């Protein structure tokens, strides 16, 4: 990460912008909190990684742009999904021009760029031969949503039970991640069939009042019986009843989970694209 006295490759002042090289989490989180759902991915990583992240910020009268960087090995999902990458870079902000300026300073490393801005993706594909590899959709409740009554038979708990953890593992959650979430107040919900748990999900903190509904899994023989929808309804009831903001995230190619979100009356608010970028002159094979 560059220090404040390192010469810049461009002159942001000539464009009416002020350059800041900041590891001031307070300033960064203030900017991101102004639209917590729009910036929820970066806020989530800020909650998890804190000062181990690094930031490059452009801010001025035209808006702001932020690159947040952390090791690709710092978070379980990235470590599993992108084993050949060195860094993860998140791009946020209100100024499209400032975002493009920051992209000119991408590290010479094998990186994953995560962005909700299609212009950022297009720029990286054109100028850095970036490869889009996957996208995620985020859903939340409509305005003025009210909790629905719980379906009879819902089980719930804050202590992680082995039979529930095994179901979450089907969706890629490692023990280390589950233990961290439940130490931070996560809660699970489950349904039974023939005396055994057949469907489960849980809620966990992303950042402050934004909580994610995740890990929804129903055993094959118990699908299409409304168990998953009952789990989501219970999770929404828990979050809305305690004044939290729900977030439901799903891969863009997971049609059953997208259908479950929509059947639960959730609305899409964010699409995050993941792009692989290699160092100039070092193509990926």
N, C-alpha and C positions, 0 to 999 in steps of 0.2 A: 504494500500500500504506500502511495506516495506521501511524503511529508509536505507540510505547508510551504516549505522553502524550496521545493523542487520546481524547476522551470516547467511551465505548462507547454503542451504541444500546440495549444491554441490560445487565443486571447479572448476570453469570455467577456471582458469589459467592453470590447469593441461592439458587442451585440447587446449591450445594456444589461448584462448578467454579472453577478458577483460569484466568484469561485470560492468554495469553502471545502477544505479537506477536514472532515470532522469525525471524531469518534465520540461526539457528545450525544449519548443515547437520549438524553432529555429533549434536545432539539429535534432529533430524528423522529422520536415517538410523538412529539407534538404535531409535526407535519402529518404523520401517518394517521394519527387519531382523528384528524379532521374529517376523514372518510374511512372509518374502520372496516367496513365491508369491502370497499374497493381495494384496500391495502392489507387485507387480512392475512395473506400469505407471508408478507414480510413481518407483520406484527406477531404472527405465530412463531416465526423463527427468532424474532427478538425476545420473545418470552422464553424460548427454549435455550438460546445460546448467549444472549446478553452481550457482554463486552468482548466476547471472542469473535464477534462479527466486526467487519470493517466497513466504512462508509465513504462514499465520494458524493458530494452534494453540490449542485448548482442551484443558486437561489437568487431571485431578483424580481424586478417589477413585472416581468412576463410570466412569472410562475416559478416552479421548482422542479428539479429532477434529482433522483437518488439512485445510485448503484450500491447495493448491499452485497458484500462478499463474505463467503465463509467456506471452509474446507468441505469438499464433497464427502469426506469421511465423518463429518460431525453429526450427521443425522441418519438414522437407520434407513429410511426410505432411499435416500440418495446413495448411501453406501451400497445397498443391495442392487439398485436399478442402474447406477452409473459407475461401475467399478473402475472404468478406465479414465474417469474425469478427475481433475485436480481441484477445481473450484466450482461453486454454485454462485451465480450472480442473479440477483433479483432487481428488476428495473421498475421504479415507481415514479410518479410525479404528475404535475398538472401542465407542464410545458413540453409539447412535442419537440420543439427545437432544442431545448436543453437536454432532453433524452438523447437525441442524435449526437449532440456534442459529447456527451459522456461515452457513447459507444465508440468514439474514436480513441478512447483510452482503455479499451478492454485489455486485460493482462495477456501477455504472450504465454498462454497456458491452455490446456484442454479444459474447456468450461462448459457448463450447462447454464444457459440463460433462460430464466423464467419470466414471462411478461404477459400482461393482459392487453398490451397495446399492439394492434396488428401492424402499425407503422414500424415499430421496433423490429418485429419479425421480418417484415419485408426488407427493411434496410440491411439486416444481418444476412439474409439470403442473397441479396444483390452484391453486397460489398465484402462479405466474409464467407460466402458459400456455406452458410449455416444450414443444418438439416433439422427440420421439424420432426420430432419423434413421438410425441404424445401430447394430449391436451386434457385438462380437467375442468369440469363445470362445477360451480358452486350454486346452491339453492338456499333460500331462506323463506320464512313465513311472509305472507302478504301483510300489509299494514292493517292494524287493528285486529289481528288474529287473536282468537281466544282459545285457551286450552280445551281439548275435548275430553270427555270422560274416559277413564282407563278401561280397556277391555278386561273383562273378568279373566282371572287366571294369570295375569302378569306377575312375574317374579322380579325382584329388584334387589340390589345390594351395592355397597361401597367397598366390600372386601372381595378381592378377585378370587373366584373359585376355579379350580383346575378345569372342570368341564366347560366353563364359559370361556376361559382363556384359550382352550383348544379350538373353539369355534372362531375366535378372533384371529388365531394364527392362520386360519384358512384364507383370510384376507390380507396376509402378509405382516401382521403385527407381531413383532418380536417381543420376547419376555422383558427385555430392558425397557422398551418403549411402553409396554403396558404397565410395568411397575412404576415408571415415572408418572404416567397419567393418573394412576390410582393413588399415588402418594400426593398428587395435586388436587384430589377431590373428585375424580371421575366416578361415574355410577353406571352400573350395567342393568339391562332389562332382558328378560328371557320369557319364552313360552315353552310349555311342555306338551308332549304327545305321548300317550301310553306310559306316563310316569317318568319320562326322561326329557331333558332339555333338547329341543329340536330347532330353536331359533333364538338368536341373541343379538344384541347391539349395545353400544354404550355411548355416553356423552362425556366429553372432556374439554378442558379449557384450551382455546386457541390463544386468546389474549383478553385479559380482564373480563368484560361482560360477553364476549363472543365465544360461544361454546359449540364444538363440532359434534354432530351425530355420526358415529363411525362404526366400522366393524360389523355392519349388518350382514348376518349370514343365517341361512336356513338350510337344513339338510335336504338333500335332493328329494327324498321320499315325502317330505313335508311341505314342499313348495306348492304354490297356487292354492293355498288354503287360508290366506290372509294373515299368516303369522308375521311376515315382515312388516306389513302395514300396521299391525298392532304394536310392534316394537317401536316403529317410528312415531306413532301417535303417543305412546307412553313417554318417549324421549322428548317430544315437543311439549307435552303437558308439563314435564319436569322443568324444562327451560323457560317456557313462557310463564309458568306459575311462580318462578323465582326471579322474574325480571331480566332474564338473559336473552341474548340474541342468538337464535339457532343458525347453524351453518351445516349443510349437507353437501359433501363433496363426492364426485364420481368421475371416473374416466369418461371421456366423450364417446367412447365406443361401447360402453356398458349399457346397452338398451334396457335390460331388465331393471337395473338400479335407477336409471333415468325415469322409467315408467313408474317406479315406486315413489320417487320424489314427486312427480306430477300428480299421481293418485292421492298423495298425502297433502295436496293443495299447496305445495311449495313452488316458489317462483325462482327462475334462474336470475342471478345477478352478476356473475363473473365467469369468464373463460380464461384460463391460464395455459399458455402454450409453452412447451419445453423445446428448446433448440440447442443442438450441439454445435459448438464453435471450436475450431482447432487453431493453433498458432499459425500465423502467416508463414508459409513455406514448409509447414509440417502437416501435410494432409493425413487424414485418418484412413487406415486400411482395415 
